[in-house]
Amino acid sequence: MHAPRPGRRRLLRPARIRDSLLGGLVLGNWIVLFDLHQHLLEKFPPAWVWMVLTLDYAVPALLSYFALLALPD
């Protein structure tokens, strides 16, 4: 492979890769966790289900987001 010419931007920048990983993480987690916790809606009040979803999804997603933001561009 040859080096990119001066003034040209690389197609795959670390920031673009980071943002793609974050988008995949968020979408994948929502799909999987929503499917896994559907049965909770039948047995428990909605407040409990939202608490479980928050602990299972929001907290790890935020930690992953901050970890990905720490990567250099």
N, C-alpha and C positions, 0 to 999 in steps of 0.2 A: 504494500500500500504506500502511496505517496502522501507526503505531508500536505495539509490544506494550504492553498495560497493565502497570502496575507489579505485581510479584509473580508474573507469569506467566513461565514459562520458554519460551524459543524452542525450536521443534521441532528445527531444524537448528543445533546448536551447533558451533563449530569443533572441539571435542574429538571429537564424534560423527563428523564428517566425516573427521577425521584417523584415527580408529580404523577406519572403513569402508575408507579408502584402504589402510591397513596390512593389513587382512584380505584385501582383493583382491590386494594385492601378494604376500602370502605364498602364498595359494591358487593364484594364477596362475603364480607361479614354480615351485611344486612340480609342478603338472600339466605344464607345458611342459618343464621340465628332466628330469623323470622319463621322459617320453616320448622326449626327445632322447638320453638316455644309456642307453636300454635296450640298444642294440646293444653298448655297452661291456661289459655283463655277459657277453656271449657270447665276447668276445675277451680280457678282462683279469680278473685276480683281483678279488674284491670290495673289497679294501683300496684299490686304485687307483680304483675307481668311487666309493667314498665320499670319497676325497680330491678327485676332480674335482667331485662334487656339493657338497662343502663350499666349494670355491673359487668355484664358479659360483653357488651359491645362498646359503649361510649368510653369507658375508662381505658381499655387496651388500645382503642383507636386513637385517643388523644395522646397516649404515651408513644405510640408508633409515629404519629404525626410529628411530635416534638423531636423524636429521634431522627426522623428523616430530614427535618429542617436543620438539624445540626450538621448534616453533611455539607461539604463545600460545593458551590456551584461549578 
